[in-house]
Amino acid sequence: MWFHLSPRSDNSKTGRIPVSTSSPDSCPPSCPLRRGQGCYAETGPISWFWRRVKRGDLGVPWNRFLSEIRALPEGQLWRHNQAGDLPGVGEEIDREMLRTLALANIGKRGFTYSHKPLNRYNAAAIREANKAGFTVNLSANDLHEADDLVARRVGPVVVLLPEDARFHPKRFARTPSGTRIVICPAERADLEVRKITCARCELCAVAERKSIVGFPAHGARKAMVDALASKK
């Protein structure tokens, strides 16, 4: 597996913060976005970049990647994995690799998202990382799954939402169980003029938050994501 750290992202949604990329091998085959051809990282310029990381043209080995994380400025907000998942091939997290990443992150404010299945082993690894200060958001594919993940108390939760949430956020203010949903400001149509980015928002980096962050379907494969997020 290979890893890449961009010191200053060119992504308009993240803002100019460091962003990493991991080999596609890290993504679990069970992820419905990959199975259904809905993964955002598999289209457009990010897909070309991702393939270069996979080949090792741009990527570096794990230990060198950790050195780059340790060298980030104190207090630096950074996003792990604009593409890819937590370390470990396929479904299972490599707990030792995740532990070393959390250690490298000490003094920084790293955050990421994971579609790895939340079995007992993976849950323990994610819980440990969150307690160590490296924020791992659990990715839910619909509101009912989001409620299930919240009940597990492993880490903060994010959820896919239908495209309609971009234009009518008040319709998606709560999950079926009543947990508050905050629509990602970078995805809300009524806030686009304000150009809110991850660098300004920082909500996904808060491990102890009570709210769920919602990501409305968008982009080239929004129809597939919309259908997945709308599942009853």
N, C-alpha and C positions, 0 to 999 in steps of 0.2 A: 504494500500500500504506500501511496505517496501523498504528500500534504504541501499546501502552498499558502503563504501569508502575503496578502497585499497590504502594504503599510497604510495606504490611503485609497479607499474604495472609490471607484467612479460611478457606483450605483446611486442613482438619484434618490432612491428610497432609504438607503442606509445612511447616506451622508458620508462625509470624508473621515471615516473611522477605519481602523484595520479590519479586514475581513479575510477569513480563511476558506480554503476549499479542500475537501478530502476525496480520495479515490471513490468511484462509484461502487467498488467492492464493499464499502462500508454500509451501503444501503440495504435494508432487509428485503428479501424477495417478496415478503408478505405485504409490503407497503402497497395499498390499492392505487396510489398515484402512479407508481411505476408499472404495475400490472395493467392499468387501464390507459397507459400512455398519457397521463395527466401531469407528469412531473414537470414543473416549470424549468428545471435545470436541463431538460432534454431538448429545449428549443432555443433558437436565437443564438446570439454571441456567447452567452454563458455556456451553452452546450459545446461549443468549439473549445473554449477555455478548459472545460471539465475534461474533455478527451485528452488534451495536452498534459493535464495533471496526471491522468490515469497512465499515460505512456511514460511518465517520468521526465518529459521534456521541460516541464516547469516545476514539478513537485520535488520535494526533498524528503529524506528519511525522517522518521519520527523524532529521533534525538535532536537533529538539527532544527526541526520545527519547534520543539520545546525550547531550545535556546533562543529562537526568535521571539517566542512569547515572553520568556523571562526578560528579554531586552526592551520590552515595551515600557513606556514611561509609567511611573507610579500613578495609579488611579485611572489609567486609560480604559475607556469603554471600547470593547471590540466584539465582533460577532464571529463565532466559530461556525463554519459551514454555510456559505451561501449556496453550496451544493455538497452533497454527501451527508453522512450521519456520524454518530459517535464511533470511536475506534473499535474495531472488531469486525471481522468479515461476516457478512450476512446478518442473521437474526440476533446473534449474541454479542453483547458488549464485552470488549477486553477490559476487564475491571482494573488490571494493573496499569494499562495505558491511560485509562480515564483518570486514575488516581494521580499519575504523574502529570497529566494535563492540569488537574486542579491545583497541584503543588506549584507548577510553573505560573499559574494564574494568580498566585497570592500577591496582593497589592494592586492587582488589576481588576477590571470589571467585565470579565468574559461572560457571554451568554450564548445559548444555542437552542436548537429544537431537535427532537428525536421521534422517529416513527418506529424505533425498535420495539418489539412486543414486550409488554410489561409483565414478563414472568418473574418469579421470585428472585432469580439471580440478577436480571437486569434492573429490577426495582431497587435492589440493595445497592447496586453500583451507582444508580442515578441519585438515590437518596444521600449517599455518601458524598457525591460531588457537590450537590446543593448545600450540604452542611459545611463543606470546605470553602464555599464562596464562589464556585463556578456554577452559574445558573443554567440548568437544563430544563427547558420547557417540554412538557409532554404534549405531543401533537395528536389531537382528536380529529376525526373525519366528519363528525356530525355532532349535534347538540346532546344526544343521548350518550354517546361515547364520552363526551366532555364531562358530563355528570358522573359517569363511572370513574373516570380518571381523578376527578376532584375527590371522590369518596376514598380513593386509595391513599391519599395523603403522601405521595411520593415526591411531588414537585409541582411547580406552577403549571397551568394548563393553557394551551392555545387551541383554537378550533377553526376549521374551515366553515365558511358560511356561504349561502347562495349569493349570487351577484347582486341581488336586490338590496342586500345590507349596505352596499356602498351608497345607495341613494336614500334609503329609509332606515337609518340606524336604530331609530326608536322601536321599530318592529322586532328588533333582535337584542333587546336590552337585558333579557334574562334567559337562562336555560330552563328547561322544564322543571328542574328542581329549585329554581329561584336564584341561582348564582348570577351575579352581575356580569355582563359582557361589555367590554370596551372595544369598539371597532378600531382597528389599527388606523391611526390618523393619516398615515401615508396612503391609505386605500379609500378614505372617505371622499366622495365626489364633492361634498360641500366645503371641504377644507383644503382642496388642492392648491388654491391660491396662496395659502400660508406656507406651503412647502415644508411641512413637518416631516422630519426624518428620524431614523433610529437615534442619530446623534443628539437630537433635541428631545425626543420623547423618553427614551430609556426605560419604558415600562417593562419590556420583556427581560430586562436585566435584574428585575426585582424578584428574588426567589420567594419571599414571604408574602407576596401580594395575595389578596383574597379574590380579586376579579380574574376573569378569563379574557384573554385577548383574542378577538375574532378577526379572521382574514377572509374577506369576501373573494369569491371567484373572480379572476381577471386573466388577461393575457390570451395567448393563442389557443389555449386548451380550457378556457373557462367553462365551456358547455359541459365537459366531462366532470370538472371539479364541482360545478353547480349541481349536477345530478347526484354526485356523491354526498355533498353537503346537505342536500335536501332530503336525504333518505329518512324515512320515518322509523 
